[in-house]
């Protein structure tokens, strides 16, 4: 039942975000309701449909009030004092005004974070369309999606600064920001400044603020930019290390302490939807372990989708990291389950291979590293085509070149911060330089497919995920019948 609720809720949120009008939601709702009644579907499913529509409307109204009404400005001219709270990538900053409104700002020079400034500028107030005009702009206008993305991140509008005066004091930032700044300073002390330290900062904390535009562009073009997004792997690493340190603590207390540490880590790096998704899923997994309950992956995924869209409904159509995170996860889960069922069918062949040590090692490497990379690639390929318009065909080779060392780089990065060992730091520098070399190599030598037609991009998107769903249900039914 929760799967169906997540599907209906996502559809209604998508309709509301794209069309920006309750009328279109009502049309879709009535169509689904008539379809359910025509097929004589159980009353429980109809109730799920009604509740998901009501929740979608409540969530959308609440967030529209918070995002749009709170961002209304009486004038396009802005004069105010406050501080720059974050640096995004290159020369892009987040400016927080004295009225606690956040703005997206671009600068040609580096600025000090948390330093207060007097700012004079102009605000780009954008009027968003509704109805089919809004859908057309979403598919065809990159700037339209960009301004929606700004709102999704909690920034009111884009601020163009015409004059600025630095003030002689700092804003007192939070405890979590102090911890984050301490880690940054620690990495600088050990690794200096340059591409290696900015890459390590991105891999450990998801902080891309010290990457220059050229370096970040190389990660995007080589399509290994996912390594600087904090997600499930980072939380799993924290979980693993704390489990080793706290092995002597009773199970339930140890689980609670790990949850507190993971939650603290999430608040320190709170910057992308991928870490929110990983934290929600990790929390439910810990809850299941606490009560000794089994974990159903699809139910966990459905609950995570519902909670994340309740937290921020703009994640669904406008946040690329949200879509990539779930696309990769869905691809891995579906095709891994298909592979598991195929393995059961060919159990005799698998047993023969497993008895040979060499084949067992090869199978484990392929199963743990190669297959997930391929499955994740299939899962996110249509999303990349839809949003970025082009795909580097050498992308899979770039990912295979680094997939084995990314976990090692992350582990050595943590150990180097704790131990300050020169040998560990030297090895880490070599590995970071290797990743940067791979990014440079594959970004400078691209074989690309570019899709500019929005209808073709949409068709690729729909067909790919329909095919994944068909493969999953077909093989599930086939192997269940075979086992019977």
C-alpha positions, 0 to 999 in steps of 0.5 A, spaced: 500 500 500 505 504 501 508 503 494 502 505 491 501 512 496 508 514 494 507 513 486 500 517 487 503 522 491 509 523 486 505 524 480 500 529 484 507 533 486 510 533 479 503 535 476 503 541 481 510 543 480 510 543 473 503 546 471 503 550 478 495 550 478 490 546 482 486 545 476 490 540 472 491 536 479 484 535 479 483 533 472 489 528 473 485 526 480 479 525 477 482 521 471 485 516 476 479 516 480 474 514 474 480 509 472 480 506 479 472 505 479 472 502 472 476 497 474 473 496 480 479 496 484 479 495 492 476 501 496 483 501 500 486 503 493 481 509 492 482 511 499 490 511 498 489 515 491 484 520 495 489 521 501 495 522 497 492 528 493 490 531 499 497 531 502 500 533 495 495 539 496 497 541 503 504 540 502 504 544 495 500 550 499 505 550 505 511 550 501 509 555 496 507 560 502 514 559 505 518 560 498 514 565 494 510 569 499 517 570 503 521 572 497 516 577 495 520 584 494 517 591 494 522 593 490 528 590 485 533 595 488 536 591 494 540 595 500 542 591 506 547 588 510 549 581 513 553 575 511 555 570 505 554 564 508 556 559 503 560 558 497 557 553 492 562 552 486 567 557 483 565 564 484 558 563 486 555 564 493 549 565 498 548 571 501 543 572 507 540 579 508 538 582 515 531 580 513 534 572 513 532 572 506 537 568 502 540 570 495 544 567 489 550 571 488 556 571 483 562 574 484 569 575 480 573 575 486 573 570 492 570 573 498 570 571 506 565 567 508 561 569 515 564 576 514 559 581 514 558 586 508 554 592 506 551 590 499 547 594 494 544 591 488 539 589 483 534 583 484 532 578 478 524 578 480 522 572 476 514 571 474 513 564 473 508 561 468 502 556 469 499 551 465 502 548 459 506 555 458 510 553 464 511 545 462 513 548 455 518 552 459 520 547 463 522 542 458 525 548 453 528 553 457 534 552 462 534 559 465 527 557 467 529 551 471 535 554 474 530 559 477 526 554 480 532 550 482 534 557 486 527 557 489 528 549 491 535 550 494 531 556 499 534 562 495 529 567 494 532 570 487 539 572 484 542 578 486 546 582 482 551 586 486 553 593 484 557 595 490 559 592 496 563 595 503 566 590 507 564 591 515 570 589 520 566 584 524 564 577 523 557 573 524 557 568 529 556 561 526 553 555 529 557 549 532 556 545 526 559 550 521 565 551 526 566 543 526 566 544 518 571 549 518 575 546 523 575 540 518 577 544 512 583 548 516 585 541 518 585 538 510 589 545 508 594 544 513 595 537 511 594 537 504 595 545 502 591 548 497 590 545 490 586 540 486 587 535 491 585 538 497 578 541 494 577 534 491 578 531 498 574 536 501 568 534 496 569 527 497 569 527 505 564 533 506 560 534 499 563 541 499 565 543 492 566 551 494 573 551 493 573 547 486 574 552 481 570 552 475 575 548 470 576 543 475 568 542 477 567 542 469 572 536 468 568 532 473 562 534 470 564 532 462 568 526 465 561 524 468 565 522 475 562 528 479 558 523 483 564 522 487 564 529 490 556 528 493 556 526 500 551 520 500 550 513 502 557 511 502 559 516 507 554 514 512 556 507 511 563 509 512 561 513 519 557 507 521 563 502 520 568 506 523 564 507 529 562 500 529 569 498 530 571 503 535 564 502 539 564 494 539 565 493 546 558 497 548 552 494 548 548 493 542 542 498 543 547 503 546 552 502 540 546 503 535 543 509 539 550 512 539 552 511 531 545 514 530 547 520 534 554 521 530 551 520 523 545 525 524 551 530 527 555 528 520 549 530 516 547 536 519 555 538 518 554 537 511 547 538 510 548 541 502 544 536 498 538 532 497 542 525 496 545 526 504 538 527 506 536 521 502 541 517 505 540 519 512 532 517 512 534 510 509 539 509 514 535 512 520 529 507 518 535 501 517 537 502 524 530 502 527 529 496 524 535 493 527 533 496 533 526 492 533 529 486 530 525 487 523 527 485 516 528 491 511 524 491 505 528 495 500 522 498 496 518 499 502 524 503 505 524 507 498 517 509 498 517 512 505 523 515 503 520 519 497 514 521 501 518 524 506 523 527 502 517 530 498 514 533 504 520 536 506 521 539 499 516 538 493 521 542 489 526 536 489 522 532 484 522 536 478 528 541 479 533 537 483 538 533 479 542 530 485 535 528 488 533 524 481 540 521 480 540 519 487 534 515 486 535 513 479 542 510 481 538 506 487 533 504 483 537 501 477 542 497 482 536 494 486 532 492 480 538 489 476 541 486 482 534 482 484 534 480 477 541 477 477 540 474 484 534 470 481 538 468 475 543 466 480 538 461 483 536 458 477 543 457 475 545 455 482 549 448 479 554 453 475 555 458 480 557 452 485 562 450 480 565 457 480 565 458 487 569 452 489 575 455 485 578 461 489 580 465 483 573 465 480 570 466 487 575 473 487 573 475 480 566 474 481 566 478 488 569 484 485 565 484 479 559 483 483 561 488 488 564 493 484 563 492 476 555 490 476 553 496 481 557 501 476 553 498 470 546 498 474 547 505 476 549 507 469 543 504 466 539 508 472 541 515 471 543 515 463 536 518 461 536 523 467 543 525 464 540 526 457 534 529 459 538 535 464 545 535 461 543 534 454 549 530 452 552 523 454 560 522 454 560 515 451 567 514 455 563 515 462 563 508 463 570 507 462 572 513 467 568 510 472 571 503 472 578 507 472 576 509 479 571 505 482 576 501 486 580 506 489 574 511 491 573 507 498 580 507 499 581 514 498 575 516 503 578 511 508 585 514 507 582 521 508 579 520 514 585 516 517 590 522 515 586 527 519 586 523 525 593 520 525 597 526 521 601 520 518 606 523 512 606 516 509 598 516 509 598 523 506 603 521 501 599 515 498 592 519 499 596 525 495 597 520 489 590 517 489 587 524 489 592 526 483 590 519 479 583 521 480 584 528 477 588 525 472 582 521 470 577 527 470 582 531 465 583 525 461 576 523 459 574 530 459 579 532 454 577 526 450 570 526 449 565 521 445 559 524 446 551 523 444 547 530 444 540 530 444 537 537 443 530 535 442 525 535 448 520 530 446 526 525 444 529 526 451 522 525 454 521 519 450 528 516 452 526 517 459 520 514 459 522 508 455 528 507 459 524 506 466 518 503 463 523 497 460 526 497 467 520 496 470 518 491 465 524 487 466 523 487 474 516 484 473 517 479 468 523 476 471 520 476 478 514 472 475 518 468 471 523 465 476 517 465 481 514 460 477 520 456 475 521 455 483 514 453 484 
